[in-house]
Amino acid sequence: MNILEELNSLFATLHMPVETGEFSDKAPDKYCVLTPLSDRFDVYGDNLPTVDIQEVRISLFAKGNYLNTQKQLVRSLLQHEFTITGRVFVGFEKDTNYYHVAIDVVKHYEMEV
């Protein structure tokens, strides 16, 4: 399993539309877009990493009050053992009337050798 698979499963349980890269369908009032940020190994003394570290930015787009949705999403991410490395209010998009919030998450996966 990888971080994108886990996030897609999580959003399915939350009944929230999500896509990777960009939202291609007609946008509903609330949806998320996943953007992979990194897939890396930490440096190890023997040069044999045992952990794959994957990071994704979740962009939440919502018309109207986004705060309850953000709280529900953060709570669910933490319950599913994602590490939240950053949260930022990106802004209000006047042309689309969506509020945009970015939540960066990271998860560590044991290496499959």
Phi, psi and omega in degrees: 000150175231176187296322180294320177297316180295318180294319178298320177296318179297315180293330176296319179291333178274355182057042179242127178299138180212144173218163179259132177091297177203157180271116188266337180276179173295127187288128174281183181294332176224133176199167179231152175235131179261131177235111177299132180257316181201158175216104191219169172245145169282163180281133180237150182299325182262009179062019178242094181294146178246354183227133174258121184255119183242136183230139183223143171262127175260117176259113178266126177243129182213138171271135182082202185292118182262351190297317179295321178295318178298315179299315180297318180295313180299314180301315181293320178299314180294321178296332180263020171064032170273144173265124178269118183261348179187148173221133181213139172277112183284318177148182176256127181266104186298326183288335181245346184066029176254140166275144183234122177236135178250132177234118179265131180231152178224150177215144180258134180237136177293142182291138174262104184263000000 
